[in-house]
């Protein structure tokens, strides 16, 4: 079964290779590949899945997602993706052994190495898919096979900590982060590396701490990586108020496709002003906030770039409470386990994913979010009592 999971790990981001780059197509491939993986897993020997509070929280969260879908009956694909993620997670628990984990991490390592080679090739003006990159703006595509630089940053942020569990040479991949322009990925990777070495090599923690701090400030301060977060802060503040007003949530996909009486969000490209319109009917919107000056260009928000606010806004405040319990049980499990390399590596990778979710939306991106059930499954397996 480890070969099936390796194929799943490799093919999801490499679906880009066939030339299909949009989110919906990659989401469809994630859905199909997850169903196939679950179906194949039924023919393999099954390990007993021990009852633990992490699994209970995941089940309760599924109920919350179904309830959010029933509010408007929109956004069924979000509930489906969550359900498929659970199927992948439980298939991992039932069919993968501890001895298989290093093999799968090595597969992630080779995928990251391929991304670096792909990136270098693109910087030289040629895409391995056979496309000559014609550069007319002074910038060459810098996203390997992840379609977007921030997606590449998120994948490296969650992948490099896993590599540290099997080899210290994972650190040689860090220079690629310069091209990701994603402050959340910088934060996630930096904190996860420090977390790993705090428990494994305390001396390396103190050696790397100033290097990572200086690098993080250099890469983030007054750059595009931080500009996006500054622009979205008014949106996050307004969404927080909306979550308090509607603690039961607005329904799945309500942020991007509101029903009558719900809000649609834009930003004025000229001054980063938040503009909020409330849907009056299928064709008309009322102004709720913004337009203090004539906009140069309106940009539509299709996602708040914050998974926690998205969860509270669409699913409800109770979903954040469930998530809080899930975080507690994960940490409690880590606190009680032996701090061997792989145990710490999986916890560090989960931390990286959670921090990336502050300023990005990795759960909504199939090419990076598909790894979360595998990382969580690996963490649960490695922290089981011997």
Beta strands, then each sheet from edge to edge (+ up, - down):
strand 1: 126-127
strand 2: 131-132
strand 3: 263-268
strand 4: 274-279
strand 5: 285-289
strand 6: 298-300
sheet 1: 1+ 2-
sheet 2: 5+ 4- 3+ 6-
end
